[in-house]
Amino acid sequence: MLTDTERAILDLEGETFRFAGSKEQAIVERFGMSSTRYYQRLNALLARPEAWEYAPTTVSRLRRVRASHARSKTVRQSA
């Protein structure tokens, strides 16, 4: 079962931010945590089936982005 905070993190990821820094500002205002801690919690959430059940589109998108970044990092390291 997801906590209210975990659901709110997934909800925030479904939002669109128009200005640079506005997402980071929202993270601090809503959760009172650093961006680093927020992304640590988000990455842990992406592995949980409950997160996918709550927000399948958002979780699927974020998993694809994470996999793409991992592939890019691997390519850069092997070059």
N, CA, C and O of each residue as an XYZ file, in Angstrom:
316
protein
N       0.837     -1.180      0.000
C       0.000      0.000      0.000
C       0.884      1.246      0.000
O       1.867      1.320      0.736
N       0.527      2.212     -0.823
C       1.282      3.464     -0.904
C       0.838      4.425      0.182
O      -0.332      4.456      0.566
N       1.781      5.206      0.668
C       1.450      6.256      1.633
C       0.915      7.472      0.883
O       1.010      7.551     -0.342
N       0.354      8.410      1.630
C      -0.115      9.650      1.012
C       1.032     10.380      0.324
O       0.860     10.927     -0.765
N       2.198     10.389      0.956
C       3.364     11.055      0.374
C       3.790     10.377     -0.919
O       4.111     11.057     -1.893
N       3.799      9.063     -0.945
C       4.186      8.339     -2.157
C       3.212      8.612     -3.298
O       3.632      8.784     -4.442
N       1.926      8.653     -2.997
C       0.942      8.994     -4.029
C       1.152     10.425     -4.505
O       1.041     10.700     -5.700
N       1.454     11.336     -3.590
C       1.685     12.734     -3.956
C       2.929     12.880     -4.831
O       2.954     13.719     -5.731
N       3.951     12.080     -4.580
C       5.156     12.094     -5.421
C       4.794     11.663     -6.840
O       5.216     12.299     -7.806
N       4.030     10.610     -6.971
C       3.616     10.151     -8.301
C       2.717     11.179     -8.975
O       2.806     11.381    -10.186
N       1.858     11.825     -8.208
C       0.998     12.876     -8.764
C       1.843     14.037     -9.292
O       1.584     14.560    -10.375
N       2.856     14.432     -8.515
C       3.729     15.529     -8.946
C       4.432     15.173    -10.252
O       4.593     16.029    -11.122
N       4.847     13.929    -10.395
C       5.519     13.498    -11.620
C       4.591     13.537    -12.827
O       5.062     13.590    -13.964
N       3.299     13.511    -12.602
C       2.341     13.603    -13.693
C       2.050     15.030    -14.119
O       1.394     15.256    -15.136
N       2.533     15.994    -13.346
C       2.305     17.405    -13.658
C       3.328     17.907    -14.672
O       4.393     17.316    -14.852
N       2.979     19.015    -15.332
C       3.872     19.682    -16.262
C       4.328     20.991    -15.641
O       3.523     21.747    -15.097
N       5.631     21.254    -15.726
C       6.187     22.479    -15.171
C       6.727     23.324    -16.314
O       7.487     22.842    -17.153
N       6.327     24.580    -16.336
C       6.635     25.446    -17.462
C       7.936     26.221    -17.307
O       8.526     26.641    -18.302
N       8.388     26.414    -16.083
C       9.549     27.264    -15.856
C      10.668     26.489    -15.180
O      10.425     25.586    -14.379
N      11.892     26.855    -15.516
C      13.060     26.216    -14.902
C      13.020     26.425    -13.399
O      12.790     27.536    -12.922
N      13.240     25.368    -12.672
C      13.283     25.441    -11.218
C      11.935     25.320    -10.526
O      11.883     25.184     -9.304
N      10.844     25.366    -11.282
C       9.538     25.314    -10.623
C       9.239     23.932    -10.039
O       8.535     23.831     -9.035
N       9.757     22.880    -10.647
C       9.543     21.542    -10.088
C      10.320     21.403     -8.782
O       9.799     20.882     -7.796
N      11.562     21.869     -8.778
C      12.374     21.790     -7.564
C      11.735     22.598     -6.435
O      11.755     22.180     -5.277
N      11.179     23.732     -6.771
C      10.490     24.562     -5.780
C       9.259     23.833     -5.241
O       8.993     23.861     -4.040
N       8.523     23.192     -6.118
C       7.339     22.435     -5.699
C       7.722     21.284     -4.783
O       6.999     20.976     -3.836
N       8.863     20.643     -5.060
C       9.330     19.532     -4.220
C       9.573     20.021     -2.798
O       9.136     19.392     -1.834
N      10.266     21.134     -2.674
C      10.563     21.681     -1.338
C       9.285     22.115     -0.642
O       9.092     21.819      0.537
N       8.409     22.814     -1.356
C       7.172     23.318     -0.748
C       6.229     22.195     -0.326
O       5.651     22.245      0.760
N       6.072     21.192     -1.171
C       5.097     20.130     -0.887
C       5.614     19.064      0.074
O       4.867     18.536      0.898
N       6.910     18.758     -0.046
C       7.427     17.620      0.708
C       8.468     17.994      1.749
O       8.807     17.179      2.607
N       8.975     19.212      1.683
C       9.982     19.635      2.650
C      11.246     18.803      2.588
O      11.883     18.551      3.610
N      11.610     18.376      1.383
C      12.822     17.569      1.234
C      13.631     18.100      0.059
O      13.117     18.823     -0.794
N      14.891     17.732      0.031
C      15.760     18.140     -1.073
C      15.375     17.377     -2.343
O      14.713     16.340     -2.294
N      15.806     17.915     -3.466
C      15.570     17.231     -4.738
C      16.239     15.861     -4.750
O      15.687     14.895     -5.277
N      17.435     15.786     -4.163
C      18.156     14.509     -4.120
C      17.341     13.455     -3.388
O      17.166     12.343     -3.886
N      16.842     13.800     -2.208
C      16.044     12.846     -1.423
C      14.762     12.487     -2.160
O      14.350     11.327     -2.146
N      14.123     13.463     -2.803
C      12.900     13.230     -3.572
C      13.146     12.193     -4.667
O      12.374     11.245     -4.812
N      14.229     12.374     -5.442
C      14.495     11.450     -6.536
C      14.915     10.074     -6.035
O      14.671      9.074     -6.710
N      15.535     10.006     -4.876
C      15.819      8.703     -4.271
C      14.518      7.974     -3.959
O      14.371      6.788     -4.252
N      13.585      8.694     -3.365
C      12.282      8.079     -3.034
C      11.520      7.705     -4.303
O      10.903      6.642     -4.373
N      11.568      8.582     -5.304
C      10.880      8.296     -6.565
C      11.446      7.043     -7.212
O      10.682      6.182     -7.648
N      12.765      6.920     -7.286
C      13.367      5.736     -7.898
C      13.007      4.468     -7.149
O      12.775      3.432     -7.772
N      12.955      4.525     -5.836
C      12.527      3.360     -5.058
C      11.066      3.022     -5.372
O      10.700      1.850     -5.459
N      10.252      4.038     -5.536
C       8.834      3.822     -5.853
C       8.645      3.117     -7.196
O       7.752      2.282     -7.342
N       9.479      3.452     -8.169
C       9.310      2.906     -9.518
C       9.441      1.388     -9.561
O       8.959      0.750    -10.497
N      10.079      0.815     -8.571
C      10.252     -0.637     -8.524
C       9.055     -1.344     -7.891
O       8.974     -2.572     -7.914
N       8.146     -0.585     -7.338
C       7.042     -1.201     -6.592
C       5.797     -1.372     -7.458
O       5.388     -0.437     -8.146
N       5.197     -2.555     -7.429
C       3.979     -2.797     -8.213
C       2.826     -1.874     -7.814
O       1.993     -1.529     -8.652
N       2.774     -1.476     -6.551
C       1.696     -0.598     -6.092
C       1.758      0.754     -6.791
O       0.725      1.372     -7.048
N       2.957      1.208     -7.094
C       3.111      2.489     -7.797
C       2.542      2.376     -9.201
O       1.835      3.270     -9.666
N       2.854      1.268     -9.878
C       2.327      1.076    -11.223
C       0.799      0.953    -11.193
O       0.125      1.461    -12.090
N       0.259      0.300    -10.195
C      -1.200      0.165    -10.080
C      -1.854      1.529     -9.872
O      -2.943      1.784    -10.386
N      -1.189      2.402     -9.120
C      -1.742      3.732     -8.832
C      -1.632      4.665    -10.041
O      -2.582      5.376    -10.367
N      -0.469      4.659    -10.706
C      -0.241      5.593    -11.812
C       0.530      4.882    -12.934
O       1.714      5.154    -13.136
N      -0.128      3.983    -13.656
C       0.597      3.175    -14.645
C       1.257      3.987    -15.759
O       2.371      3.668    -16.173
N       0.597      5.014    -16.242
C       1.170      5.817    -17.325
C       2.420      6.547    -16.854
O       3.442      6.541    -17.540
N       2.341      7.170    -15.697
C       3.469      7.912    -15.153
C       4.631      6.985    -14.845
O       5.771      7.283    -15.203
N       4.361      5.870    -14.191
C       5.426      4.938    -13.821
C       6.065      4.339    -15.077
O       7.288      4.213    -15.136
N       5.279      3.974    -16.062
C       5.832      3.420    -17.304
C       6.736      4.443    -17.991
O       7.823      4.098    -18.455
N       6.291      5.699    -18.057
C       7.095      6.754    -18.680
C       8.416      6.933    -17.935
O       9.479      7.005    -18.552
N       8.343      7.005    -16.611
C       9.554      7.213    -15.817
C      10.510      6.032    -15.911
O      11.726      6.222    -15.913
N       9.984      4.828    -15.989
C      10.851      3.648    -16.165
C      11.563      3.700    -17.509
O      12.741      3.358    -17.603
N      10.841      4.134    -18.567
C      11.466      4.260    -19.890
C      12.572      5.314    -19.867
O      13.652      5.098    -20.417
N      12.303      6.450    -19.230
C      13.303      7.517    -19.136
C      14.526      7.016    -18.377
O      15.659      7.249    -18.800
N      14.306      6.340    -17.275
C      15.413      5.829    -16.468
C      16.245      4.826    -17.274
O      17.474      4.858    -17.223
N      15.586      3.946    -18.009
C      16.302      2.963    -18.826
C      17.098      3.653    -19.934
O      18.224      3.252    -20.231
N      16.528      4.675    -20.538
C      17.215      5.420    -21.583
C      18.461      6.106    -21.035
O      19.511      6.094    -21.678
N      18.351      6.696    -19.863
C      19.502      7.354    -19.232
C      20.582      6.329    -18.903
O      21.771      6.603    -19.073
N      20.181      5.165    -18.440
C      21.147      4.118    -18.108
C      21.878      3.647    -19.368
O      23.087      3.417    -19.338
N      21.138      3.503    -20.480
C      21.773      3.095    -21.742
C      22.750      4.164    -22.218
O      23.852      3.841    -22.660
N      22.360      5.425    -22.134
C      23.237      6.523    -22.554
C      24.504      6.562    -21.711
O      25.598      6.779    -22.234
N      24.358      6.356    -20.433
C      25.509      6.364    -19.536
C      26.462      5.228    -19.881
O      27.679      5.418    -19.867
N      25.929      4.055    -20.188
C      26.741      2.911    -20.570
C      27.507      3.196    -21.852
O      28.690      2.870    -21.954
N      26.854      3.791    -22.816
C      27.494      4.110    -24.102
C      28.612      5.126    -23.877
O      29.699      4.970    -24.434
N      28.374      6.138    -23.091
C      29.406      7.152    -22.820
C      30.599      6.550    -22.095
O      31.740      6.918    -22.375
N      30.358      5.646    -21.184
C      31.443      5.036    -20.418
C      32.274      4.095    -21.284
O      33.475      3.953    -21.056
N      31.663      3.456    -22.261
C      32.400      2.501    -23.090
C      33.135      3.192    -24.240
O      33.969      2.575    -24.902
N      32.832      4.455    -24.477
C      33.487      5.185    -25.588
C      34.853      5.692    -25.185
O      35.539      6.323    -25.990
